[in-house]
Amino acid sequence: QVQLVESGGGLVQPGGSLRLSCAASGFTVSRYGMYWVRQAPGKGLEWVSTINTGGGTFYADSVKGRFTVSRDNAKNTLYLQMNSLKSDDTAVYYCATSPGGHGRGQGTQVTVSS
């Protein structure tokens, strides 16, 4: 059974950092492109980042230079390191098997507020 479980969200002040994790089961993340997407209150899903099978990484302009996606093949886990957080980053974050959010988990809430 394919399952993705996100964790690591929370409340952080502007300028702070968080690291999100996405534990995968039922498939091997290194064999697929994997994606982080987010959904802000009242808005649709927004693609945030991609890591492809070769380890190449891609980012939305809104997070480029602040967020870093990575993968631990031994743990079959995806990460999103988020630095210099802004209030606009407040959203539920999901890892997924497509940029449209297919196969995403339950998500983890990130709230950036002073």
C-alpha positions in Angstrom: 0.0 0.0 0.0 1.4 3.3 -1.1 1.5 5.8 1.8 3.0 9.2 2.4 3.2 10.7 5.9 4.3 14.3 6.4 5.5 15.7 9.6 7.6 18.6 11.0 5.2 21.5 10.6 4.4 24.0 13.3 4.3 27.7 14.3 7.4 29.7 13.5 8.2 33.4 13.5 9.0 35.2 10.2 12.6 34.6 9.3 12.6 31.3 11.1 13.2 27.8 9.8 11.5 24.4 9.7 12.3 21.0 8.2 9.5 18.9 6.9 9.7 15.2 6.5 7.8 12.8 4.3 8.1 9.1 5.1 7.1 6.9 2.3 6.0 3.3 2.3 4.8 0.8 -0.3 7.2 2.2 -3.0 10.8 3.5 -3.3 11.0 7.3 -3.5 14.3 7.3 -5.3 12.7 5.6 -8.3 10.2 8.4 -8.8 10.0 12.1 -9.1 8.7 13.4 -5.9 7.0 16.7 -5.2 6.2 19.1 -2.4 3.0 21.1 -2.8 1.1 23.4 -0.5 -2.3 24.8 0.1 -2.7 28.2 1.7 -6.0 29.1 3.4 -8.7 29.7 0.8 -6.4 28.9 -2.1 -5.7 25.9 -4.4 -2.8 23.6 -4.4 0.5 25.2 -5.3 3.6 23.3 -6.5 6.6 24.1 -4.4 9.4 21.8 -5.3 10.5 18.7 -7.2 13.3 16.2 -6.8 13.7 13.9 -9.7 15.2 10.4 -9.9 18.6 11.7 -10.6 18.6 14.0 -7.6 17.9 17.2 -9.6 15.9 19.8 -7.8 13.5 22.4 -8.9 11.7 25.2 -7.1 8.8 27.6 -7.5 10.1 31.2 -7.8 8.4 32.1 -4.6 10.6 29.7 -2.6 13.8 29.6 -4.6 16.9 30.3 -2.5 15.0 29.7 0.7 13.8 26.1 0.5 15.8 23.0 -0.2 14.4 19.6 -1.1 16.4 16.4 -0.4 16.0 12.7 -0.1 17.4 10.0 2.2 17.2 6.8 0.1 18.1 4.6 3.1 15.2 5.9 5.1 12.9 6.2 2.0 12.1 9.7 3.2 11.8 13.1 1.5 12.7 16.4 3.3 12.0 20.1 2.7 14.3 22.5 4.6 12.6 25.9 4.8 14.6 28.9 5.8 13.8 32.6 5.9 10.1 31.8 6.3 7.5 34.5 5.4 3.9 34.9 6.3 3.0 34.0 2.7 4.5 30.5 3.4 1.7 29.7 5.8 -0.1 26.6 4.3 -0.6 22.9 4.7 2.4 21.2 3.1 2.1 17.9 1.3 4.5 15.5 -0.4 3.1 13.9 -3.5 3.8 11.8 -6.5 2.8 14.4 -9.0 3.1 18.2 -9.2 -0.7 18.3 -9.0 -0.7 16.7 -5.6 -1.7 13.1 -6.6 -1.1 10.6 -3.9 -0.4 13.2 -1.2 -0.5 12.4 2.5 -2.5 14.1 5.2 -0.2 17.1 5.2 1.5 19.1 7.9 0.5 22.6 8.9 3.1 25.4 8.7 2.1 28.7 10.2 4.4 31.7 10.0 3.4 34.4 12.3 4.8 36.7 15.0 
